[in-house]
C-alpha cells in the first residue's frame, strides 16, 4: 500500500488511474466476505439512488466492522445525497481518522465544506488532497476557484 500511495502522489505518474484503482480495490476489502458483501450491497443501493437502503446496509457494516474506513466513506456519500451534511462530515472525519490518506474522503470533505460556504476549509482540504493525489480530476479547478474566492480573506 505504501508503494501505491507513493506512486499516486508522484506528479509524473502517467499511469495514476491504474494506481488509483488498485488502492481503491484494496481499501474496499474488509478482510471478511460477509462485510465485503454489505459494502457491495450499500454501493449498489447508492448507484440505484436508494439512499435509505444504502445507509441501512452501511450502518450494519459499520456496526460489525467499526474500523473499516471505506464503510464510513460510503455511508457519508449516502448521507450527502440525502442532504445530511452533519452525519456525512462525521463519517468522513471517522474515515480520515482511520485512514488519513483516504483521498475519496478528502474530496467529500472539500466538496461539502465548499457547499456550506466554508471556502477556506474547503481549500485546505483540497490542498491536503494535492499532496496525496495530485492528479485528481477535480483538483486543479477547485484549487483555482477557491484560491480566487479566498484571496484577501486571510488575516
C-alpha positions as CSV (number, residue, x, y, z in Angstrom):
1,X,0.0,0.0,0.0
2,X,2.8,2.4,0.8
3,X,4.3,1.9,-2.6
4,X,1.0,2.5,-4.3
5,X,0.4,5.7,-2.3
6,X,3.8,6.9,-3.2
7,X,3.1,6.2,-6.9
8,X,-0.2,8.1,-6.7
9,X,1.5,11.1,-5.1
10,X,4.1,11.2,-7.8
11,X,3.1,14.2,-10.1
12,X,4.9,12.5,-13.0
13,X,3.0,9.2,-12.8
14,X,1.3,8.9,-16.2
15,X,-0.4,5.7,-15.0
16,X,-2.1,7.3,-12.0
17,X,-5.6,6.0,-12.9
18,X,-4.4,2.3,-12.6
19,X,-2.7,3.1,-9.3
20,X,-5.9,4.8,-8.0
21,X,-8.0,1.8,-8.9
22,X,-5.5,-0.6,-7.2
23,X,-5.7,1.5,-4.0
24,X,-9.5,1.7,-4.1
25,X,-9.7,-2.1,-4.6
26,X,-7.5,-2.7,-1.5
27,X,-9.4,-0.2,0.6
28,X,-12.7,-2.0,-0.4
29,X,-11.6,-5.2,1.2
30,X,-12.5,-5.6,4.8
31,X,-11.0,-9.0,5.4
32,X,-14.4,-10.6,5.7
33,X,-16.5,-11.9,2.9
34,X,-19.7,-11.1,4.8
35,X,-18.6,-7.5,5.4
36,X,-17.5,-7.1,1.8
37,X,-21.0,-8.2,0.8
38,X,-22.5,-5.5,2.9
39,X,-20.3,-2.9,1.3
40,X,-21.2,-4.2,-2.1
41,X,-24.9,-4.0,-1.2
42,X,-24.5,-0.5,0.1
43,X,-22.7,0.6,-3.0
44,X,-25.4,-1.0,-5.3
45,X,-28.1,0.9,-3.3
46,X,-26.1,4.1,-3.8
47,X,-25.9,3.5,-7.5
48,X,-29.6,2.9,-7.6
49,X,-30.2,6.1,-5.6
50,X,-31.8,4.1,-2.9
51,X,-30.1,6.1,-0.2
52,X,-32.1,4.9,2.8
53,X,-31.2,1.3,1.9
54,X,-27.6,2.2,1.4
55,X,-27.5,3.8,4.8
56,X,-29.0,0.7,6.3
57,X,-26.5,-1.7,4.7
58,X,-23.6,0.5,5.5
59,X,-24.7,1.1,9.1
60,X,-24.9,-2.7,9.6
61,X,-21.4,-2.9,8.1
62,X,-20.1,-0.3,10.5
63,X,-21.7,-2.0,13.4
64,X,-19.8,-5.2,12.6
65,X,-16.6,-3.6,11.3
66,X,-16.1,-0.3,13.1
67,X,-12.5,0.1,12.0
68,X,-13.3,-0.2,8.2
69,X,-12.7,3.3,6.8
70,X,-14.3,2.6,3.5
71,X,-17.6,1.8,5.2
72,X,-17.7,5.3,6.7
73,X,-16.7,6.9,3.4
74,X,-19.5,5.1,1.5
75,X,-22.1,5.9,4.2
76,X,-21.0,9.6,4.1
77,X,-21.9,9.6,0.4
78,X,-25.4,8.3,1.1
79,X,-25.9,10.9,3.8
80,X,-24.6,13.6,1.4
81,X,-27.1,12.6,-1.2
82,X,-29.9,12.9,1.4
83,X,-28.7,16.4,2.3
84,X,-27.5,15.2,5.7
85,X,-24.2,17.1,5.8
86,X,-23.6,16.8,9.5
87,X,-23.7,13.0,9.6
88,X,-21.8,12.9,6.3
89,X,-19.0,15.0,7.7
90,X,-18.9,12.9,10.9
91,X,-18.5,9.8,8.8
92,X,-15.8,11.4,6.7
93,X,-13.9,12.5,9.8
94,X,-14.0,8.9,11.1
95,X,-12.8,7.6,7.7
96,X,-9.9,10.0,7.8
97,X,-9.1,9.2,11.4
98,X,-8.8,5.5,10.3
99,X,-7.1,6.3,7.0
100,X,-5.6,9.8,6.9
101,X,-4.7,9.4,3.2
102,X,-8.2,8.4,2.0
103,X,-8.4,10.7,-1.0
104,X,-12.1,9.9,-1.5
105,X,-12.9,11.1,2.0
106,X,-10.9,14.3,1.5
107,X,-12.7,15.1,-1.7
108,X,-16.0,14.6,0.2
109,X,-14.9,16.9,3.0
110,X,-13.7,19.5,0.4
111,X,-16.9,19.4,-1.6
112,X,-19.2,19.7,1.5
113,X,-17.2,22.5,3.1
114,X,-17.5,24.5,-0.2
115,X,-21.2,23.7,-0.5
116,X,-21.9,25.0,3.0
117,X,-19.8,28.2,2.4
118,X,-16.6,27.2,4.3
119,X,-14.3,28.1,1.4
120,X,-11.1,28.4,3.4
121,X,-11.7,25.0,5.0
122,X,-12.5,23.5,1.6
123,X,-9.3,25.0,0.1
124,X,-7.3,23.4,3.0
125,X,-8.9,20.0,2.2
126,X,-8.1,20.3,-1.5
127,X,-4.5,21.2,-0.7
128,X,-4.3,18.1,1.6
129,X,-5.6,16.1,-1.3
130,X,-3.0,17.6,-3.7
131,X,-0.2,16.1,-1.6
132,X,-1.8,12.6,-1.7
133,X,-3.4,12.6,-5.2
134,X,-2.1,15.5,-7.4
135,X,-3.9,14.0,-10.5
136,X,-7.4,14.0,-9.1
137,X,-9.7,15.2,-11.9
138,X,-11.4,17.9,-9.7
139,X,-8.3,19.2,-8.0
140,X,-6.9,21.9,-10.3
141,X,-10.3,23.6,-11.0
142,X,-11.2,23.5,-7.3
143,X,-7.9,25.0,-6.2
144,X,-8.2,27.8,-8.8
145,X,-11.8,28.6,-7.9
146,X,-11.2,28.6,-4.1
147,X,-7.9,30.5,-4.3
148,X,-9.7,33.2,-6.1
149,X,-12.7,33.1,-3.7
150,X,-10.4,33.3,-0.6
151,X,-7.9,35.8,-1.9
152,X,-7.5,38.6,0.6
153,X,-9.6,36.9,3.2
154,X,-6.7,35.7,5.3
155,X,-5.5,37.9,8.1
